[in-house]
Structures are given as structure tokens and as C-alpha cells.
Amino acid sequence: MPNAARTDARQSDDVRKPDARPGNPRFSSGPCAKIPGFRLDMLEGAPLGRSHRAALGKDKLKAAIDGTREILGVPDEHRIGIVPASDTGAVEMAMWSLLGARKATMVAWESFGAGWVTDAVKQLKLDAEVVEAAYGQLPDMAALDWNTDVVFTWNGTTSGVRMPDGAAIPADREGLTICDATSAAFAQDLPWDKLDVVTFSWQKVLGGEAAHGMLILSPRAVERLESYTPAWPLPKIFRLTKGGKLNEGIFRGETINTPSMLAVEDYLVALDWARSVGGLEGLMARADANARTVWEFCETRDWIANLAEVPATRSNTSVCLKFTDPRIADGAAFAKAVAKRLEAEGVALDVGAYRDAPAGLRIWCGGTVETADVAALMPWIEWAFHAELAAQAA
Ligand SMILES: Cc1ncc(COP(=O)(O)O)c(C=O)c1O
């Protein structure tokens, strides 16, 4: 037995590399891993070189809208539109079209939410209530004034902190809720009765292509659009109404400008895959299993921890981790070096924390990632941590 103990000690001193590698090292938080088994020839059905206004193109765009409704369980009375400029386009279109009718509350707990605060305060120049929390925390959502229009992010991609559920949002609110759900849709249950605007892009949980945003409007949001005209000019790319009425065509697939039919085909393929793994329930279970693998790894180590402080707010998609070992001299340099080692070994690509976020790692755990690959990555994180610590000591 003493020999075995010595061997273990020597192995950790030598920082032995694990034997197994993840089959797919793509753990980027956007664009995210494509569906398992993805091949470019799956997109052969794309009507390339054809008008998106032709019957075939329109059918594809409508199928993207209908498939979104089916898999996300969006109620029939909510409109779903495909809009330009990815999730950013969808959020800004909503903000520019809807805000200003009543006081706004801008809520941020990481970089993207902070970007929407800047939009409201510095660009739209709204006298908004700004509610912020540090990376790792969620503001007290129940304390917000929901009679104002509230803009927030469901899953903070750069801090790994999410809304646990919609309990904090009152059903009888007077304001609109405008929710950036880009890293939550297809991985977390979204309470449609509590959300007046929901946005996301294809490049996140379903591993689709960047380009288009999805804009989902409740009847209350539509009522606002038809009864209120903002004081500022709206570029054509943001205009959701025509003559004071909702432009219904947008919500049937008659996009404002030209979409990429290749990206549309890719989204349709991803939706088919989503059906094959059990739809939303299956997707959520996959993300949960992936995230749990990372959480359990962290819970059994004293040198790494989830950035999200409260367990119920831990993201199951963008899992953000921080190194907590007191021997680390320069946290930012250390985390970068660990991510670099993982990338150099080809076991994890793009897992460094977001540029504005606290130093650490961010492991994407959405449904297109295989749990076996997350499990195979964990010993590599352990290896990279010890290797970097040894390098630092040297
Ligand atoms: C929460 C959140 N909002 C907005 C964006 C911007 O998305 P896009 O680049 O698709 O416009 C991202 C991208 O990572 C995000 O995570």
C-alpha cells in the first residue's frame, strides 16, 4: 500500500495527462457546438440562389417559426418573428419600438445586460431605474417595480447566473417584460405568461448559425406597438408596424430584409434534431446533465468554484467557474494560461471567461454538447490547473 500511495503522489507531482479526450472539444458559449453528427451536406435542402419571397423560401421561413413554437411551447396568441442582426437585433428592435411609453427598469448582472442598460440610458436617453448586481449574483427581482417596463436577461451568459423561474414576476403587472433569453431558450423553461418580449438567436443553444434573431411578442406587447409611437426615429430594419398596425407579415416569415436561407435550413435541421432528442424536455435534460457534471466536479475540489453564488441561479448552459486556490499569484493570467493549455491539447476550445467577466473558465453545457465530452473534459481541467500551478511555482 505505501507504494501505491507514493505512485499517486508522484503522478500528481508530475501532472500526468488524462488518457481520454472529449470527442468534440467545442465548448464555446456562442457560436455553440453544432448538433451531434452535424455535416454540411445536411443543408442540401437549402433553396440557395432562390428568392426568400418565393413559395419555397416562404415555406421554409414559416417552418422555422412553426418549429420554434412547437418545441418551445410558445402559446398560439404570441407572435414569433425572424428579424435581422441576431439576438442583438431582436433586443434592440424591441427596446427602440416599445420603450418610452412608461418608466423603464433596466436590470443587469453581467456584460450583455449592461449593454442594454447603456442602450436605454445613453442612446435612448431614458430616465430609467437601473438595477445591477455583481458577477455571480442575481438582483432581488421580486423587489422590482413591475408596473414599469422591465428589461432583463434570463440567463446571464458571461456570469453563468440565471433566473431560477418566473415567480418574481407578477401576473398582473402593468409594465412590459422584455427578456433577452438567448442563452436560455431551448435549455430552460421560459414562463410565457410572464414574458411580453422574448428574444434569442440561432447560434446559441441549438448550435445554429449567427445572423438572425427571434422576436416573440405577447398580445400585450402587440397592443403597445399598436397604441404607442416612440419619440425617436426608427430605421426600416426596426419597424414592426405599418400605418399604426402590426406588420403581421413579419410573423409569417415575410422578413423585413433578406435572410440567409442557408442559416434557415441549418436552423430547420437543428429543430429536427431537437425533436429527435425529445423536444424541450429532452434538451433541458441534456443541459442539466452536462451542467451537473461540471458542478459535481467543482464541489469535490477546493480550488475551483461556480461563479454563481446561489445554487438555484446556476446556469445549465454557460457554466462560469473561478479558481479559488490561494497559491494563484495573478488570477487573470492564471485562468488564461489554463484555457490556453486546454486549447493547445485540443480538449477544450474557447473556454476562457468572457473579456469583461471575472477571470476563470466558461464551459458551454447546452444540449448540443454531449455529457460524455463534458465528463472527459473534467480531468483535463484538473491536469491544466496543476500544470499551471507547477509552471507558476517554477
Ligand atoms: C445574453 C446575451 N445577449 C446578447 C448576446 C448577443 O448575441 P448576438 O451576437 O447573437 O447578437 C449574447 C451573445 O453571447 C448573449 O449571451
The ligand as an SDF file (V2000), in Angstrom:
LIG
                    3D

 16 16  0  0  0  0  0  0  0  0999 V2000
  -27.2090   37.2990  -23.0660 C   0  0  0  0  0  0  0  0  0  0  0  0
  -26.7360   37.6750  -24.4290 C   0  0  0  0  0  0  0  0  0  0  0  0
  -27.3200   38.6900  -25.0790 N   0  0  0  0  0  0  0  0  0  0  0  0
  -26.9310   39.0580  -26.2990 C   0  0  0  0  0  0  0  0  0  0  0  0
  -25.9110   38.4250  -26.9580 C   0  0  0  0  0  0  0  0  0  0  0  0
  -25.5130   38.8710  -28.3170 C   0  0  0  0  0  0  0  0  0  0  0  0
  -25.9400   37.9080  -29.2130 O   0  0  0  0  0  0  0  0  0  0  0  0
  -25.7550   38.0320  -30.7710 P   0  0  0  0  0  0  0  0  0  0  0  0
  -24.2850   38.1490  -31.0210 O   0  0  0  0  0  0  0  0  0  0  0  0
  -26.3560   36.7570  -31.2680 O   0  0  0  0  0  0  0  0  0  0  0  0
  -26.4840   39.2430  -31.2200 O   0  0  0  0  0  0  0  0  0  0  0  0
  -25.2740   37.3410  -26.3420 C   0  0  0  0  0  0  0  0  0  0  0  0
  -24.1540   36.6350  -27.0110 C   0  0  0  0  0  0  0  0  0  0  0  0
  -23.4330   35.8740  -26.4440 O   0  0  0  0  0  0  0  0  0  0  0  0
  -25.6960   36.9660  -25.0530 C   0  0  0  0  0  0  0  0  0  0  0  0
  -25.1100   35.9420  -24.4390 O   0  0  0  0  0  0  0  0  0  0  0  0
  1  2  1  0
  2  3  1  0
  2 15  2  0
  3  4  2  0
  4  5  1  0
  5  6  1  0
  5 12  2  0
  6  7  1  0
  7  8  1  0
  8  9  2  0
  8 10  1  0
  8 11  1  0
 12 13  1  0
 12 15  1  0
 13 14  2  0
 15 16  1  0
M  END
$$$$
